[in-house]
Amino acid sequence: MPADQKAAKYLTRKEAALELKRLAAEIARHDKLYHRGDAPIITDAEYDKLRQRNLEIEAHFPQLVRRDSPTTNVGAAPLAGFKKVQHEEPMLSLDNAFDDEDVAAFVRRVQRFLSLGPSEIPEFIAEPKIDGLSASLIYERGKFVRGATRGDGTIGEDVTQNLATIEDIPKGIQTSSPSFEVRGEVYMELAAFHEMNEHAQRVGEQPYVNPRNAAAGSLRQLNPQVTARRPLRFYAWGWRDVSDLMPATHYDGLMQLKDLGFPVSGLIARCQTVDHLLDAYNVLLKNRSQLNHEIDGVVYKVNNRVLQKRLGVVSRRPRWAIAHKFPAEQRQTTLEGIDIQVGRTGALTPVGRLAPVFVGGVTVTNVTLHNADYIRGVGADGAAIRGGKDLRVGDTVVVQRAGDVIPQIVDVILEKRPKSARKYHFPETCPRCGSAVARELEPGEEGVIARCTGGLNCPAQAVERLIHFVSRRAMDIEGLGAKQIEEFYELGWVKEPADIFRLADHRDELMTREGYGEKSVTNLLASIDARRAPDFSRFLFALGIRDIGETTAGVIARHFSSWDAFEQAVRAAVKARPGEAYEALTRAPGVGDGARANLLAAAHELKAPKGDLFEEAEPPKIKGVSAKAWDGLIAAFGSLGEAIAAIKAAAKHAPGEDYLELGRINGVGPVAADHLVDFFAEKHNTDALKRLLKEVTPRDEAKVATSSKVAGLTIVFTGTLEQMTRDEAKARAIALGAKVSGSVSKNTNLVVAGPGAGSKLAEAEKLGVEVIDENEWIKRSS
């Protein structure tokens, strides 16, 4: 059994050390995504399981506790772009309780530490755990002078100006304390969140995925004026008073904060027993959907402040408080059907049609089912999911919004499975064109991907490719969107890109259709004509060739400068592409790139073994080719003789220099080059391209500046840019000789981060990549 599946007590010392190392790295990654990127990729429950696993192993192996242990860290390091401030006292994190027994165990720990008898239970308070961003407010002689985020618990981000824009936060308070700190949660009410997102969608901006991310992203705006326009709220849940004039109980202290002008939750309960704590939890759990803001659990705190001080802190967590987390919200519904969507690259994606169900604040009607294995109950790693239960039409399923974001099916209620339910059989042919479906495992994909082999002969792919062709980032033909493309395709007017530029032939017919008048038709045809001389890079990207995105298309365009030079090179690469005999050798198990190269170099010297029992002969000795590689070759081809014959055939059909040269272009690589060659090797693609090139003439790529400050750099843009569009920023970078990438890696030189930057910013900080804001980018690119 793998170490990560063993109970802590059954681990060896070596396994425990490796597990703690893995968990420290994994938890640190998710801390950064959550606390700094505001873009979690796992649910709270999954994150809590990682921490619980770490605690259990440390309990069994205390001598192995790491310096970077998650139990000694809170949150994540502060974000670049804000001034760093150190908290006077650490902003502690909380231990978690997941069930009733965990709560009872917490109370018993408090009793033991305070030497109390079984019936002596101190008073607790139970308050809702608001799902927002923790903040610290410092008042000097009653005046608000500094505000900071939690950061890593010790050092936070100075967001004073942004916090000052929140109406709930008093700018001055009546207190005799020379220095007074209030701690609480910045959050966003649900109605305001939805209204903000609706406005964002109307003006073409990226909406936030949930209120917590919206609150965190809004508070971290580098421009306080932007924060001021966001509907942020604040609840106080704690304080630090240097004069110690606050009341003796936590509850009374919160009430005094309320009197000072700070909003405090009205749902706080004082509890005398474990049952009272659980009652408070169940009341909030039952009524959470009625609240105007999100909560993800209940926090229990010892009420007496003297006892709090006696209990103190362990591993940067207070002994006197714990968070009782809510389970992820789940609902049952019926799987009414499974539909197959065909994308522009031919990928077949199954989508589950659900009876509408309200879960996690939205009505869910569809859910992605990923691929055939997922439907069978098998994950991308081959392990069972949902307990190995397959999905059948008619099943009663349990739906959950992971992290309150992505709907997913987490279980099947077999007791409710109808007799009419039948196992789902993934189609062997494309539902749109009837072409065969091929299955392949691609790097970075979730399991095996099924693809239609029909190419542009498939209506689904044809329509999707046409929609991509006219899209804003491709040919950018104004007035021609998905709706129009689908309509014209059904009419038979537009079947391939060249037809778009011949739409004028249908002018009279078009003017008779609903929604079209002389002016709108004239404008549409004019916008089409305006794109008859596209930029080389835009034109190549618009063709929708797999793995030829905006960045790669730009790299190719800059490398070749002209379309004619590019087409000449890629056609030469088609002639030099490897044959099937070479491809067969690449599929042999245990034969890596180095071994294959050595085999091909020695192919002319290899001789078939004498005798009829080839498999008993000894494989020839070739430097760099192991016995394991020969075993793989023999297994693939049947015998040693057949393997040697296959190697000789592969050498004759190995890729030529023109093919290899295309994959060597920096920023292109062999995978993208291979897909380019595949596209140009298909006659129906090249015929369609010839017809298109009779209508349009790609312009030579503009020479890039080589003396700019950003020439030669790989740049990533993330977050919202406020002074220019993302496309304008990318175009400026490329014109100045930079390469624009869509993801952050060790090869990234610079990240330009705007408000709302998420996981890319977190990855940049992890890798130590320089991060600048939009104003600095404008300076460097001017």
Disulfide bonds with the S-S distance in Angstrom:
none
